[in-house]
């Protein structure tokens, strides 16, 4: 991307946020701030679209999992933007879940990990309902295509402003908008368990994933052509993830029943 196209994308996203809020009748926005680049960029764009007084940032850390660095970085983003913010620690809610579910198994990583973004979603929507605001998603195109998000968790939002920016484009636009370099260069993590990182879980770097996905999704290249340029096993893995996660990107299906007037 050239620098001029960053400005074009910025303007388009800002207009999208503004028109979405106005069209819904909402009075502002709620954003979950993780201390990572995606939520930071989304917050910057939302403040430009609406003004700082209409944006609330919520930090929803988990004791023992969320790092002090991430919390401090999230607070710093809120301070730079001048938005109201609150820190709500979610460990007590997660503890209530575990004690209330008779079959709760602390060793099942995926099921327990997914409880965390779903808990955060509930807290974000509580504030949105309370304040007549919209929940602004922070997912990027790479994550959404690969299903690298929790259904009805971090995927449970009203709009996804950066949902058509690949992760590498998120980094470029973040540099263009002056987001602190330490946040841009931070190792991406969903913070679901100690030591978890996005790229180790996906099994591929975001740079390679974005190049493959661009050829596969945007340029409609043949799989055989893409495999000639990248490791075939990686190409197959990403293509399989797109297919298997389609349900996450679609509304819940229902049976087609013809209307006959009864």
VENJO-V285369 format. One record per helix or strand. SS is the DSSP state (helix for helix, strand for strand). FROM is the first residue (numbers start at 0). TO is the last residue. If there is no record, write none. Layout:
ss=SS from=FROM to=TO
ss=SS from=FROM to=TO
//
This chain:
ss=helix from=2 to=23
ss=strand from=28 to=31
ss=helix from=36 to=49
ss=helix from=51 to=53
ss=strand from=54 to=58
ss=helix from=67 to=80
ss=strand from=83 to=86
ss=helix from=90 to=99
ss=helix from=108 to=130
ss=strand from=133 to=136
ss=helix from=140 to=145
ss=strand from=158 to=159
ss=helix from=166 to=176
ss=helix from=180 to=183
ss=helix from=197 to=201
ss=helix from=205 to=217
ss=helix from=222 to=226
ss=helix from=231 to=243
ss=helix from=245 to=248
//
